[in-house]
Amino acid sequence: MLEVFTNTTQTLAQGNAIKFDTTKFSDCRISLNSAGTSITIHTPGRYLVSFDGVGGSGTASTAFTIQMYVNGTAQLCAQTTNTVATGNDKAPLSFVTLVQVNNSCCSVNNSQTLTFVAPNAVSGTIAHANVSIIRL
């Protein structure tokens, strides 16, 4: 199990990952990298990934999206978008999804690395973000 969060406001330009600066729970199966921008699941199994946050676009009436990437590939089933009426307003963002980690061997590392990225061309801010990952 892992739960990480940030309550530090961050400006996210296109392609920037959220930086999580606080670990609430962790174990040896899942780790947050030293920069706080990626989470690696090391142990085979199915995992429930829950993301929630508060953020918005810097431009009025413009969509702001957070999307989960696994090993650098966007997960279309794991994204959340909001559109605020006034630039720099904040609104809720959340999604829940599953991640499968297969067995590894000496020649194949099947660990899954997750990042939570703002893929939009317009920058925005995130004031709070929380990720919980639980092995099922």
N, C-alpha and C positions, 0 to 999 in steps of 0.2 A: 504494500500500500504506500502511496505517496500523496501528500497534499502540499502544494506550494501556492504562494500568493504574493501579491504586491499591492500596497496601498499608496504607492508613489506614482504621481501623475507622470506619464511618459508620452512624448510626441512620437508617433509612428509614421514615417514616410513609407512609400510603396516598398514592399518587400522586407520591412523591418519586423523582427520578432519581438514579442513581449519579453521583458526581463523580469523574472520572478526573483525577489530578493529575500523571501522568508520561507523556510521549510517548517511546516507544522508537524507532519508525520513522514517518516521514511523507513525503508528497510533495504536489505541488500539486493532485492530483485529489481529495484527501480532507482535511478539516480538523476539528479539535476547537475548539469555541467557547471564548472566554476564561474562561467560568465552569467549563468542564470537564464540562458536563452534556449536551452534544449534539454529534453528529458529522455533518457534511454531506459528501455525495458529490456532487461538481460535474461530473464527466466521464461521458458516456454509457457504458454497458456493463453487464455482469453482474458482480456482486461476491459473493464468499464471505465471510460474516460468521460469525465464531466467537467465542462468549462462554464464559468459564469464571469461576467465582467460588467463594467459601466464605462461607456465611452461614446465618442461621436466624432463626426467630421469637423474639420476646421471651417468648412464652407457650408452655408445654409442650404437646406434641401438637397444635400448630396449624400449618397449612401456611404456608410462606413462598415467595413466587413472585417471580421477576424476569421481566419481559416486555419485548420490544423493540417500540417504537413507531416507525412511519415516518410522518413529517409529521403527527404527532399521532394516528394511527390504530393501535390495538393489532394486532399481527401474531400471529394464533392459532398459526401454525406456528413461532413463535420465542419460546418461554417455557420456563422450568424451575422446578420446585417441589420442595421437600423438607419433611419434617416431622421435627423433633427431639423426642426424648423428654423433655428437660429444657429449660426456658426459657433462652434465651441460648446454648444449644449451637450449634455450627456444623456444617454438612455441605456436600458439594459441590453446585454448581449449574452446568449447562452446556447449551448448544445450538449447533447449526450451521444456518445457513439461507442462502438466496440472495436478493439484492436486484437488481432491474432498474432502471437509470436510463436514461430515454429521452432523445433529442436535445432540446435547447432551441432556441428562436429568440428574436427580439427581444421578442415579446409573451408568450411562455410560458417560464417557468423550471421545468425538470423536475428540478432538484436534489432529492435525497432527504435528509432530516434524520432521523437515528436517535437515539433516547433509550432508555435501559435503566432501566425503572421498576419499583418495587414496587407493584403494583396492589391488594394485599390490604388489608382494613380493619384488620388487626392489624399493628403495626409490628414491625420486625426489624432486625437488624444485618448488615452485610456487612463482612468483615474483609479480603477480597481480591477484586478483580475485574479481568479482563483482556479486551480486545476486540481481535481481529485482523480486518482487512478487506483482502482481496486481490482485485485485478481479474483476472477470468478471460479 
